[in-house]
Amino acid sequence: MTNLILAAVAALVVGIVIGILVGRSGQGATLRQRRAEQQIEELRSEFTRYQAQVNEHFMESAHLLRRFNDAYRDVNQHMARGANRLCNDEDWLEELGQDGSGRLVHGSDENSEPPRDYAPKADPEDKGTLAEDYGLNADGTKRSA
């Protein structure tokens, strides 16, 4: 009977030791998991703060640019009013390219054309510069200059 009691006590001690070891290994994993979750939360809050700073920066930039544009428009209008008021001389207005009302006058040259994005051909029968055989003889060799 003593052997049975000793065996039960030994089994109890071994069970307690195994329980403690299993418990500690489980706590280590949950501790690491809690630390990882805490780091994730810290990163989320840092990211949220960063987003708020970016939003604030761009809102302030938009406000400053709006103020800059308003100030530029005010200076431009001031200069135009001053030029109209102080330079009543028709010669000056003509040189500035404005009529008496302060509007810009476009040239009324009859021969004026808009700029072309191509070179005009000397002869309508000539090949254009975008033709595949431009600059080549009839036999396909390069035309000498």
LUMDOKE-11020 format. One record per residue: residue in one letter; x, y, z of N, C-alpha, C, CB in turn; residue number from 0. Coordinates in nm, 3 decimals, decimal comma. Glycine has a CB too. Example, Ala and Ser with C-alpha at 12.3 -4.5 7.8 and 13.67 -1.06 7.14 Angstrom:
<pts>
- a:1,319:-0,569:0,780:1,230:-0,450:0,780:1,320:-0,330:0,780:1,131:-0,447:0,905:0
- s:1,285:-0,225:0,708:1,367:-0,106:0,714:1,290:0,003:0,787:1,408:-0,060:0,572:1
</pts>
This chain:
<pts>
- m:0,079:-0,116:0,000:0,000:0,000:0,000:0,086:0,126:0,000:-0,092:-0,002:0,116:0
- t:0,196:0,123:0,069:0,288:0,234:0,067:0,345:0,256:-0,073:0,401:0,212:0,166:1
- n:0,367:0,146:-0,143:0,416:0,161:-0,281:0,310:0,232:-0,367:0,451:0,023:-0,342:2
- l:0,188:0,202:-0,341:0,080:0,263:-0,417:0,070:0,412:-0,384:-0,054:0,192:-0,388:3
- i:0,089:0,447:-0,259:0,085:0,588:-0,218:0,206:0,661:-0,276:0,081:0,601:-0,062:4
- l:0,321:0,599:-0,271:0,441:0,661:-0,328:0,425:0,679:-0,479:0,565:0,575:-0,297:5
- a:0,369:0,582:-0,546:0,347:0,592:-0,690:0,248:0,706:-0,719:0,295:0,457:-0,748:6
- a:0,144:0,721:-0,638:0,045:0,827:-0,658:0,108:0,964:-0,634:-0,076:0,807:-0,564:7
- v:0,190:0,976:-0,530:0,258:1,102:-0,500:0,355:1,137:-0,613:0,333:1,093:-0,363:8
- a:0,431:1,034:-0,658:0,526:1,058:-0,767:0,451:1,101:-0,893:0,610:0,930:-0,795:9
- a:0,337:1,037:-0,922:0,257:1,073:-1,039:0,203:1,215:-1,024:0,141:0,973:-1,060:10
- l:0,164:1,253:-0,901:0,115:1,387:-0,875:0,225:1,491:-0,898:0,061:1,397:-0,731:11
- v:0,345:1,461:-0,846:0,459:1,553:-0,863:0,493:1,566:-1,011:0,582:1,504:-0,783:12
- v:0,499:1,453:-1,082:0,531:1,457:-1,225:0,422:1,536:-1,299:0,544:1,313:-1,284:13
- g:0,297:1,519:-1,264:0,187:1,592:-1,327:0,196:1,741:-1,304:0,055:1,541:-1,275:14
- i:0,234:1,778:-1,180:0,249:1,921:-1,147:0,363:1,982:-1,228:0,275:1,939:-0,996:15
- v:0,476:1,910:-1,235:0,591:1,960:-1,311:0,554:1,976:-1,458:0,713:1,865:-1,296:16
- i:0,487:1,876:-1,515:0,446:1,884:-1,656:0,347:1,998:-1,675:0,384:1,749:-1,702:17
- g:0,256:2,015:-1,582:0,159:2,125:-1,592:0,226:2,260:-1,589:0,058:2,116:-1,479:18
- i:0,325:2,275:-1,500:0,398:2,402:-1,491:0,473:2,430:-1,621:0,497:2,401:-1,371:19
- l:0,541:2,328:-1,675:0,615:2,346:-1,800:0,522:2,382:-1,916:0,694:2,220:-1,835:20
- v:0,411:2,314:-1,928:0,315:2,342:-2,036:0,257:2,482:-2,018:0,201:2,235:-2,039:21
- g:0,226:2,516:-1,894:0,170:2,649:-1,867:0,266:2,760:-1,904:0,133:2,662:-1,721:22
- r:0,394:2,742:-1,872:0,494:2,844:-1,904:0,515:2,857:-2,055:0,627:2,811:-1,837:23
- s:0,516:2,746:-2,124:0,536:2,754:-2,269:0,415:2,821:-2,335:0,558:2,612:-2,330:24
- g:0,297:2,798:-2,285:0,177:2,864:-2,336:0,177:3,012:-2,304:0,052:2,799:-2,279:25
- q:0,226:3,048:-2,185:0,233:3,189:-2,148:0,332:3,264:-2,235:0,271:3,204:-2,001:26
- g:0,439:3,201:-2,274:0,538:3,266:-2,360:0,479:3,300:-2,496:0,661:3,177:-2,378:27
- a:0,400:3,207:-2,549:0,338:3,232:-2,678:0,234:3,343:-2,667:0,272:3,103:-2,733:28
- t:0,154:3,343:-2,562:0,054:3,449:-2,547:0,120:3,582:-2,515:-0,047:3,412:-2,437:29
- l:0,231:3,578:-2,442:0,305:3,701:-2,414:0,359:3,761:-2,543:0,419:3,674:-2,314:30
- r:0,417:3,677:-2,629:0,467:3,725:-2,759:0,351:3,778:-2,843:0,540:3,611:-2,835:31
- q:0,237:3,710:-2,836:0,122:3,754:-2,913:0,072:3,889:-2,862:0,010:3,649:-2,905:32
- r:0,069:3,907:-2,732:0,026:4,035:-2,676:0,123:4,147:-2,714:0,015:4,026:-2,523:33
- r:0,252:4,117:-2,712:0,351:4,218:-2,754:0,333:4,254:-2,900:0,494:4,166:-2,729:34
- a:0,309:4,155:-2,985:0,288:4,180:-3,128:0,163:4,265:-3,149:0,276:4,047:-3,207:35
- e:0,055:4,235:-3,076:-0,068:4,313:-3,087:-0,047:4,455:-3,040:-0,180:4,248:-3,007:36
- q:0,033:4,472:-2,935:0,063:4,605:-2,884:0,143:4,685:-2,988:0,140:4,596:-2,752:37
- q:0,241:4,620:-3,053:0,319:4,687:-3,156:0,230:4,726:-3,275:0,433:4,597:-3,203:38
- i:0,137:4,637:-3,310:0,045:4,668:-3,420:-0,040:4,790:-3,385:-0,046:4,546:-3,451:39
- e:-0,089:4,797:-3,264:-0,170:4,911:-3,222:-0,088:5,040:-3,223:-0,227:4,887:-3,082:40
- e:0,038:5,032:-3,177:0,125:5,149:-3,179:0,148:5,196:-3,322:0,260:5,117:-3,112:41
- l:0,171:5,102:-3,414:0,190:5,137:-3,554:0,064:5,198:-3,614:0,233:5,014:-3,634:42
- r:-0,051:5,144:-3,578:-0,177:5,201:-3,628:-0,196:5,344:-3,579:-0,296:5,115:-3,584:43
- s:-0,170:5,368:-3,453:-0,187:5,503:-3,401:-0,085:5,599:-3,464:-0,174:5,504:-3,246:44
- e:0,037:5,552:-3,485:0,139:5,635:-3,551:0,097:5,667:-3,694:0,276:5,563:-3,550:45
- f:0,043:5,568:-3,764:-0,003:5,589:-3,901:-0,120:5,688:-3,905:-0,045:5,455:-3,964:46
- t:-0,210:5,678:-3,808:-0,323:5,770:-3,802:-0,274:5,913:-3,777:-0,421:5,728:-3,691:47
- r:-0,175:5,929:-3,688:-0,117:6,062:-3,663:-0,051:6,114:-3,789:-0,015:6,056:-3,548:48
- y:0,020:6,029:-3,862:0,087:6,069:-3,986:-0,015:6,114:-4,089:0,172:5,953:-4,041:49
- q:-0,125:6,039:-4,104:-0,229:6,079:-4,199:-0,287:6,215:-4,162:-0,340:5,973:-4,203:50
- a:-0,308:6,238:-4,035:-0,361:6,367:-3,990:-0,264:6,479:-4,023:-0,391:6,364:-3,839:51
- q:-0,134:6,456:-4,004:-0,034:6,558:-4,036:-0,031:6,586:-4,186:0,105:6,513:-3,989:52
- v:-0,041:6,482:-4,268:-0,042:6,501:-4,414:-0,165:6,581:-4,455:-0,040:6,365:-4,488:53
- n:-0,282:6,546:-4,402:-0,404:6,620:-4,434:-0,392:6,766:-4,393:-0,525:6,556:-4,366:54
- e:-0,339:6,790:-4,273:-0,322:6,927:-4,226:-0,226:7,004:-4,315:-0,272:6,927:-4,081:55
- h:-0,117:6,940:-4,356:-0,019:7,006:-4,443:-0,084:7,049:-4,575:0,099:6,912:-4,470:56
- f:-0,158:6,959:-4,638:-0,216:6,993:-4,768:-0,329:7,094:-4,755:-0,267:6,867:-4,836:57
- m:-0,402:7,091:-4,647:-0,506:7,192:-4,628:-0,444:7,329:-4,609:-0,595:7,157:-4,507:58
- e:-0,337:7,336:-4,531:-0,268:7,464:-4,513:-0,204:7,511:-4,642:-0,162:7,453:-4,403:59
- s:-0,147:7,418:-4,720:-0,088:7,455:-4,850:-0,194:7,511:-4,944:-0,020:7,333:-4,914:60
- a:-0,310:7,449:-4,948:-0,418:7,498:-5,034:-0,462:7,638:-4,990:-0,538:7,401:-5,031:61
- h:-0,472:7,659:-4,860:-0,509:7,791:-4,808:-0,405:7,896:-4,847:-0,526:7,786:-4,655:62
- l:-0,277:7,864:-4,829:-0,171:7,960:-4,863:-0,167:7,989:-5,013:-0,035:7,906:-4,818:63
- l:-0,188:7,886:-5,096:-0,190:7,908:-5,241:-0,309:7,995:-5,281:-0,195:7,773:-5,317:64
- r:-0,422:7,975:-5,217:-0,539:8,059:-5,246:-0,508:8,204:-5,210:-0,664:8,009:-5,169:65
- r:-0,446:8,226:-5,094:-0,408:8,363:-5,055:-0,308:8,422:-5,153:-0,351:8,365:-4,913:66
- f:-0,211:8,341:-5,197:-0,111:8,386:-5,293:-0,178:8,427:-5,425:-0,006:8,276:-5,319:67
- n:-0,271:8,345:-5,475:-0,340:8,378:-5,600:-0,422:8,505:-5,586:-0,430:8,262:-5,642:68
- d:-0,488:8,523:-5,473:-0,566:8,644:-5,451:-0,475:8,767:-5,449:-0,646:8,634:-5,318:69
- a:-0,361:8,756:-5,381:-0,268:8,868:-5,375:-0,211:8,898:-5,514:-0,153:8,837:-5,276:70
- y:-0,180:8,795:-5,591:-0,127:8,816:-5,727:-0,232:8,886:-5,813:-0,085:8,682:-5,791:71
- r:-0,358:8,841:-5,803:-0,466:8,902:-5,881:-0,483:9,049:-5,841:-0,598:8,825:-5,861:72
- d:-0,476:9,078:-5,710:-0,489:9,215:-5,663:-0,377:9,303:-5,716:-0,491:9,220:-5,511:73
- v:-0,253:9,253:-5,713:-0,139:9,330:-5,765:-0,154:9,353:-5,914:-0,006:9,258:-5,735:74
- n:-0,197:9,250:-5,986:-0,213:9,262:-6,131:-0,321:9,366:-6,164:-0,249:9,126:-6,193:75
- q:-0,433:9,362:-6,093:-0,539:9,460:-6,116:-0,493:9,601:-6,080:-0,665:9,424:-6,035:76
- h:-0,417:9,613:-5,973:-0,364:9,743:-5,932:-0,271:9,798:-6,040:-0,289:9,731:-5,799:77
- m:-0,185:9,714:-6,094:-0,093:9,761:-6,199:-0,169:9,800:-6,325:0,011:9,651:-6,232:78
- a:-0,272:9,724:-6,362:-0,350:9,757:-6,481:-0,426:9,888:-6,462:-0,448:9,642:-6,514:79
- r:-0,487:9,908:-6,344:-0,559:10,033:-6,318:-0,461:10,150:-6,320:-0,632:10,027:-6,182:80
- g:-0,344:10,132:-6,258:-0,245:10,240:-6,257:-0,195:10,272:-6,397:-0,127:10,202:-6,169:81
- a:-0,173:10,170:-6,479:-0,128:10,194:-6,616:-0,235:10,267:-6,695:-0,090:10,062:-6,685:82
- n:-0,360:10,229:-6,680:-0,469:10,296:-6,752:-0,486:10,440:-6,705:-0,600:10,220:-6,733:83
- r:-0,472:10,463:-6,576:-0,492:10,597:-6,521:-0,373:10,687:-6,550:-0,518:10,589:-6,372:84
- l:-0,253:10,633:-6,538:-0,134:10,718:-6,549:-0,080:10,729:-6,692:-0,027:10,665:-6,460:85
- c:-0,112:10,636:-6,778:-0,061:10,637:-6,915:-0,177:10,658:-7,012:0,014:10,505:-6,947:86
- n:-0,229:10,780:-7,016:-0,340:10,809:-7,106:-0,293:10,834:-7,248:-0,418:10,928:-7,055:87
- d:-0,167:10,848:-7,265:-0,112:10,878:-7,397:-0,142:10,763:-7,492:0,041:10,903:-7,388:88
- e:-0,198:10,794:-7,608:-0,234:10,692:-7,706:-0,112:10,617:-7,757:-0,307:10,755:-7,824:89
- d:0,003:10,686:-7,767:0,125:10,619:-7,814:0,165:10,507:-7,718:0,240:10,720:-7,829:90
- w:0,155:10,533:-7,588:0,190:10,430:-7,490:0,094:10,312:-7,496:0,191:10,490:-7,349:91
- l:-0,036:10,344:-7,509:-0,135:10,236:-7,516:-0,113:10,153:-7,642:-0,278:10,294:-7,515:92
- e:-0,079:10,220:-7,750:-0,054:10,148:-7,875:0,068:10,059:-7,860:-0,034:10,246:-7,992:93
- e:0,171:10,112:-7,794:0,293:10,033:-7,774:0,266:9,914:-7,682:0,404:10,120:-7,716:94
- l:0,179:9,933:-7,583:0,144:9,824:-7,495:0,050:9,725:-7,562:0,081:9,878:-7,369:95
- g:-0,007:9,762:-7,678:-0,097:9,672:-7,748:-0,237:9,676:-7,691:-0,045:9,532:-7,744:96
- q:-0,281:9,793:-7,639:-0,414:9,805:-7,581:-0,490:9,915:-7,653:-0,405:9,834:-7,430:97
- d:-0,621:9,903:-7,653:-0,702:10,013:-7,704:-0,736:10,105:-7,586:-0,832:9,960:-7,774:98
- g:-0,817:10,205:-7,606:-0,847:10,302:-7,501:-0,916:10,242:-7,380:-0,933:10,410:-7,555:99
- s:-0,984:10,130:-7,395:-1,057:10,071:-7,282:-0,967:9,981:-7,198:-1,176:9,991:-7,333:100
- g:-0,840:9,963:-7,236:-0,750:9,879:-7,160:-0,745:9,735:-7,206:-0,788:9,883:-7,017:101
- r:-0,819:9,702:-7,313:-0,816:9,565:-7,365:-0,701:9,550:-7,461:-0,949:9,529:-7,433:102
- l:-0,647:9,430:-7,468:-0,539:9,402:-7,562:-0,594:9,400:-7,703:-0,471:9,268:-7,528:103
- v:-0,517:9,457:-7,796:-0,558:9,460:-7,936:-0,474:9,358:-8,010:-0,541:9,602:-7,997:104
- h:-0,540:9,270:-8,085:-0,468:9,171:-8,163:-0,432:9,232:-8,297:-0,552:9,042:-8,182:105
- g:-0,320:9,190:-8,352:-0,277:9,240:-8,482:-0,379:9,207:-8,589:-0,141:9,181:-8,520:106
- s:-0,404:9,304:-8,676:-0,503:9,284:-8,781:-0,434:9,269:-8,916:-0,604:9,400:-8,785:107
- d:-0,319:9,210:-8,917:-0,244:9,189:-9,040:-0,319:9,088:-9,126:-0,100:9,140:-9,010:108
- e:-0,347:9,125:-9,251:-0,425:9,037:-9,338:-0,348:8,911:-9,376:-0,467:9,111:-9,464:109
- n:-0,218:8,916:-9,379:-0,136:8,802:-9,419:-0,097:8,712:-9,302:-0,012:8,850:-9,489:110
- s:-0,145:8,743:-9,185:-0,104:8,662:-9,071:-0,178:8,529:-9,072:-0,130:8,737:-8,938:111
- e:-0,106:8,423:-9,042:-0,162:8,288:-9,034:-0,118:8,227:-8,902:-0,117:8,199:-9,155:112
- p:-0,192:8,131:-8,856:-0,145:8,062:-8,736:-0,018:7,982:-8,769:-0,255:7,968:-8,680:113
- p:0,065:7,957:-8,670:0,186:7,880:-8,698:0,153:7,738:-8,743:0,276:7,875:-8,574:114
- r:0,234:7,686:-8,832:0,213:7,551:-8,884:0,302:7,453:-8,810:0,240:7,546:-9,036:115
- d:0,256:7,330:-8,802:0,338:7,226:-8,741:0,403:7,139:-8,847:0,254:7,139:-8,646:116
- y:0,415:7,193:-8,969:0,479:7,121:-9,079:0,543:7,224:-9,171:0,377:7,031:-9,157:117
- a:0,634:7,179:-9,256:0,697:7,267:-9,354:0,616:7,260:-9,482:0,846:7,229:-9,379:118
- p:0,583:7,375:-9,542:0,506:7,370:-9,666:0,590:7,313:-9,780:0,454:7,510:-9,702:119
- k:0,522:7,246:-9,873:0,591:7,189:-9,989:0,609:7,298:-10,094:0,512:7,068:-10,048:120
- a:0,722:7,293:-10,167:0,746:7,389:-10,275:0,654:7,360:-10,393:0,894:7,386:-10,319:121
- d:0,631:7,233:-10,420:0,546:7,192:-10,531:0,442:7,095:-10,476:0,631:7,127:-10,646:122
- p:0,315:7,111:-10,512:0,213:7,020:-10,460:0,237:6,874:-10,498:0,078:7,062:-10,509:123
- e:0,314:6,847:-10,601:0,341:6,711:-10,644:0,452:6,645:-10,562:0,380:6,709:-10,791:124
- d:0,529:6,725:-10,487:0,639:6,670:-10,406:0,584:6,582:-10,295:0,724:6,784:-10,347:125
- k:0,669:6,489:-10,252:0,634:6,404:-10,138:0,655:6,483:-10,009:0,719:6,272:-10,137:126
- g:0,571:6,462:-9,913:0,586:6,528:-9,783:0,695:6,460:-9,702:0,454:6,526:-9,706:127
- t:0,739:6,526:-9,596:0,848:6,473:-9,513:0,807:6,347:-9,437:0,896:6,578:-9,415:128
- l:0,679:6,320:-9,425:0,634:6,200:-9,355:0,613:6,082:-9,449:0,507:6,229:-9,280:129
- a:0,632:6,102:-9,579:0,616:5,992:-9,674:0,728:5,890:-9,655:0,614:6,044:-9,821:130
- e:0,697:5,763:-9,678:0,798:5,658:-9,657:0,915:5,670:-9,753:0,733:5,521:-9,674:131
- d:0,890:5,720:-9,871:0,998:5,730:-9,970:1,054:5,871:-9,980:0,947:5,685:-10,107:132
- y:1,036:5,955:-9,879:1,089:6,091:-9,880:1,242:6,086:-9,881:1,038:6,171:-9,758:133
- g:1,303:6,159:-9,968:1,449:6,166:-9,977:1,512:6,049:-10,050:1,506:6,175:-9,840:134
- l:1,431:5,964:-10,115:1,484:5,848:-10,188:1,458:5,865:-10,337:1,421:5,716:-10,136:135
- n:1,547:5,811:-10,418:1,527:5,808:-10,563:1,424:5,702:-10,596:1,661:5,779:-10,637:136
- a:1,386:5,694:-10,723:1,286:5,597:-10,768:1,331:5,454:-10,743:1,256:5,617:-10,917:137
- d:1,464:5,429:-10,749:1,515:5,293:-10,727:1,538:5,262:-10,578:1,645:5,274:-10,803:138
- g:1,502:5,356:-10,489:1,514:5,328:-10,346:1,645:5,372:-10,285:1,495:5,184:-10,322:139
- t:1,740:5,428:-10,365:1,868:5,475:-10,309:1,849:5,616:-10,255:1,981:5,472:-10,415:140
- k:1,937:5,653:-10,163:1,929:5,784:-10,100:1,961:5,894:-10,200:2,024:5,793:-9,980:141
- r:1,877:5,995:-10,202:1,895:6,110:-10,291:2,010:6,194:-10,238:1,763:6,195:-10,302:142
- s:2,100:6,236:-10,324:2,214:6,318:-10,282:2,169:6,463:-10,272:2,334:6,305:-10,381:143
- a:2,226:6,534:-10,180:2,185:6,672:-10,155:2,242:6,771:-10,250:2,222:6,711:-10,019:144
</pts>
